[in-house]
Amino acid sequence: MTRILTTGNEQRGAGTALRKTRGAPDGRVASDIGSMSRTTSLRNAMSIDVEEFFQVWAFASTTSRDEWGSFDSRVEYSTGVALRLFDEAGVRATFFTLGWVAEKHPQMIREIVAAGHEIASHGYDHAKVTEQTRDEFRKDVTRAKAILEDISGQEVLGFRAPSFSIGADTLWAQDVLHDTGHRYSSSIFPVVHDHYGMPDASRFAYRTECGLLEVPMSTIRAFGRNLPCGGGGYFRVAPYRYFQWAIRRLNAAEGQPAVFYFHPWELDPEQPRMSGIPLKSRFRHYVNLRRMERRLERLLADFKWDRMDKVFLDT
Ligand SMILES: [Zn+2]
C-alpha cells in the first residue's frame, strides 16, 4: 500500500492532523497525509519532463508528429545540462520521459539511472489525455511503461500527463493509470490556464478512490486564487524571489513539499527557432532561456530536493 512519506520531520514529532483536500473529487480526505512540521527543511520534489524542443504542444498547430524525424535531436545535450546541474548540487530528481525519446536514446536513460535518478513516464508520444479514448490512453501508457522499464531496468511508478491534461473531464485516466501498475500521477495543475488546469482540484497530494496517488503541481494561495509556483514558463518570467517566497511559504506555513518541474529544452538557448508559431506560444517558449541555468542552480541550492518517489511514496 502506498503511503505518503513525511520525511524526518514527522519523526521529530510534527502533528498529523487530517488535512481536507480542498476541492478534491468527492471531498476525499487525504487521511494518510500527515502534516509536516513548520520548517523549511522539508524535502521538495524536483522533476523534469524529458521531451524534444519540437514536441511541445505550443508547436502542435505547425509541427505534426510525421515531421518529428526531420529535426535534429537536442535532448541528449539539454538533458546532459540538467544532469550536470543536479550532480553539482547533489540533487536526485524524477525524469518523466517520453517512450518515444527513450527508444531513440537508450544510453541517455541508462546514464540517468546510473546517476541515481528516478525514471517515470510522460506517455509514449506526448498525446494529451484529452485527445485520447480510454483504450488509446491505456495502450499509450502501457507501451511507454514497458519501454522505459526495459531500458532502465527500474520499475516505473510515476506518470505525468503531457500538458497536465488530466482534469475534470479526464479523471477516468487515474483509474487506467492504477490498472496499468502506476502508483502515482503528477498530472494536475490546479490553476486557471488557457491550455490546461483544474483550478478546483486539491492543491496537495491525495489518493483517488482507486488507490492512485495524485501529486498536483505546486501553487500558492493568494489574492483569492491559486498562483503557480511549480515551474514551467512562469519560472522564466516571474522574478526568482517570487518562487523563493512561495516555496518557503509552502514549506513553512503549510507544511507541504513543493513539486517543481522544467524541460530539457529550457536549458538549451541555442535550440533552432520554430517558424510560424503564434506570438503567445513563441513568447512562452523562448522568453529568458538564457537565464534558466542560473536560476535553476539557485533554486537547487536554496531548497532541499529529491525524487518524487522518495518524497511521496514509501519506497
Ligand atoms: Zn511534456
Boltz pocket constraint, residues with backbone or C-beta under 6 A from the ligand:
constraints:
  - pocket:
      binder: B
      contacts: [[A, 49], [A, 51], [A, 55], [A, 122], [A, 126], [A, 161], [A, 162], [A, 163]]
      max_distance: 6.0
